[in-house]
Amino acid sequence: MALTRTNWPDVDDVVALNADTDVMRYLDHDRPMTPARVLAEEMPRLMAHNGRADRLGSWVARERGTGNFLGWFMITPVDEPLRTVEVAYRLRRGVWGLGYDIEGMLFMIEIARAAHVSTVIATMMTVDVATRRLMEKAGLQLVETFVSETTAPAAAAARSDYALDLSMEARLPA
């Protein structure tokens, strides 16, 4: 897998990704995004941190040999001064289960280490078992589960927060 900064030439791939109902199942109220919304909101959000020297931001994932679009990975600052980052990802349905998720997530954690942050966090819908397993494989641990007081079924409204404490690594003997 090759990772490059997300940019405007990626827009058609991002539109197709966000139009897939299976990909969006646990995101954005279970609705695909319109192309107009991807142009107005998603692409600017994905490119917002492109100029950072610490490499935080969004990365498009493509197959090395073919250049085929796989999805994107994102690592964004949560606070200033920078101590905590949040990771997220979105992959095409056709590449689920092929290991790209863990490869990309571990790359995001390496960026966090290089940026000397102390904590990596992620939030997902509790019913998204595959993403929960991915977070655990990547070393993140469940911190809390929150159930929204909405009219949605409790299972659909539950959110799980995961965290990885990188400050502990700095205290370990070499």
C-alpha positions in Angstrom: 0.0 0.0 0.0 1.2 3.5 -0.8 0.0 6.5 1.2 0.0 10.1 -0.2 -1.5 13.3 1.0 -5.2 13.6 0.2 -5.7 16.2 -2.6 -8.2 17.4 -5.2 -7.2 14.8 -7.8 -8.6 12.2 -5.3 -12.1 13.7 -5.3 -13.7 11.2 -7.7 -12.5 8.3 -5.5 -13.6 10.0 -2.3 -17.0 10.7 -3.8 -17.4 7.0 -4.8 -16.2 5.9 -1.3 -18.7 8.1 0.5 -21.6 7.1 -1.9 -21.3 3.4 -0.8 -24.0 2.6 1.7 -22.0 -0.2 3.3 -19.0 2.0 3.8 -21.2 4.7 5.4 -23.2 2.3 7.5 -21.8 3.4 10.8 -21.0 7.0 9.7 -22.9 10.2 9.1 -26.3 8.9 10.4 -26.1 5.9 8.1 -26.4 8.0 4.9 -24.1 8.2 1.9 -22.8 11.6 1.1 -23.8 13.5 -2.0 -21.0 14.6 -4.4 -21.8 18.2 -3.6 -21.3 17.5 0.1 -18.0 15.7 -0.5 -16.8 18.8 -2.5 -18.0 21.3 0.0 -17.2 19.5 3.3 -15.3 16.2 3.0 -12.5 17.2 0.8 -11.7 20.4 2.7 -11.8 18.4 5.9 -9.5 15.8 4.6 -7.0 18.4 3.3 -7.2 20.7 6.2 -3.8 19.6 7.8 -1.8 18.9 4.6 0.8 21.6 5.3 1.8 20.4 8.8 5.4 19.5 9.2 4.6 16.8 11.7 2.7 14.8 9.0 -0.6 14.9 10.8 -3.6 15.0 8.4 -5.2 12.8 5.8 -3.6 10.2 3.6 -5.0 8.5 0.5 -4.2 4.8 0.3 -3.6 3.2 -3.1 -2.4 -0.3 -4.2 1.3 -0.1 -4.9 1.3 -2.0 -8.1 -1.9 -0.7 -9.7 -2.5 2.7 -8.1 -6.1 1.6 -7.4 -7.8 3.7 -4.7 -8.2 1.8 -1.4 -9.5 4.5 0.9 -8.0 7.0 3.3 -6.5 7.3 6.8 -6.5 10.3 9.0 -4.6 11.5 12.1 -5.7 14.9 13.4 -4.7 17.0 16.4 -7.2 17.2 19.3 -5.5 19.8 21.4 -2.8 22.5 21.4 -0.1 22.2 22.5 -0.2 18.9 20.7 -0.6 16.0 23.2 -3.5 14.0 21.7 -4.4 12.9 18.2 -7.4 11.2 16.8 -7.2 8.5 14.1 -9.9 7.5 11.6 -10.1 5.6 8.4 -12.4 4.7 5.6 -11.8 1.8 3.1 -13.6 0.6 0.0 -15.8 -2.4 0.6 -13.9 -4.5 -1.9 -10.7 -4.3 0.1 -12.1 -5.1 3.6 -10.4 -8.0 5.3 -7.2 -7.7 3.2 -5.0 -6.1 6.0 -4.9 -2.6 4.6 -6.8 -1.4 7.7 -4.1 -2.5 10.2 -1.3 -1.4 7.9 -2.7 2.1 7.6 -3.6 2.4 11.3 -0.1 1.3 12.3 1.3 4.0 9.9 -0.9 6.6 11.6 0.5 5.5 15.1 4.0 5.8 13.8 3.2 9.4 12.7 1.9 10.0 16.2 5.1 8.6 17.7 7.2 10.8 15.5 5.2 13.8 16.5 5.9 13.0 20.1 2.2 13.0 21.2 1.2 11.2 24.3 -2.2 9.8 23.4 -3.9 8.4 20.3 -7.7 8.2 20.4 -10.4 6.8 18.2 -14.2 6.8 18.4 -16.6 4.4 16.7 -20.0 3.0 16.8 -20.1 0.2 19.3 -21.9 -2.1 16.8 -18.9 -1.8 14.4 -17.2 -5.0 15.5 -14.6 -5.0 12.7 -13.3 -1.5 13.6 -13.3 -2.4 17.3 -11.1 -5.4 16.5 -8.8 -3.2 14.4 -8.3 -0.7 17.2 -7.4 -3.5 19.6 -5.0 -5.1 17.1 -3.4 -1.7 16.7 -2.9 -1.5 20.5 -5.7 0.9 21.4 -7.8 -0.1 24.4 -11.4 0.6 25.2 -11.8 3.6 27.5 -15.5 4.0 27.7 -18.8 3.3 25.9 -21.4 6.0 25.7 -25.1 5.5 24.9 -26.8 8.5 23.4 -30.2 9.6 24.7 -31.7 9.8 21.2 -34.7 8.0 19.8 -32.5 5.6 17.9 -32.2 2.0 19.2 -29.6 1.8 22.0 -27.3 -0.5 19.9 -27.2 2.1 17.1 -26.7 5.0 19.4 -23.8 3.5 21.4 -20.3 4.9 20.8 -17.0 3.4 22.0 -13.9 5.4 22.7 -10.5 3.8 22.4 -7.0 5.2 23.4 -3.4 4.3 23.1 -1.0 5.8 25.7 2.3 6.5 23.9 3.7 8.3 27.0 4.0 4.9 28.7 6.4 3.8 25.9 8.8 6.7 26.7 9.0 5.4 30.3 9.9 1.8 29.4 13.5 0.8 29.7 15.4 0.5 26.4 
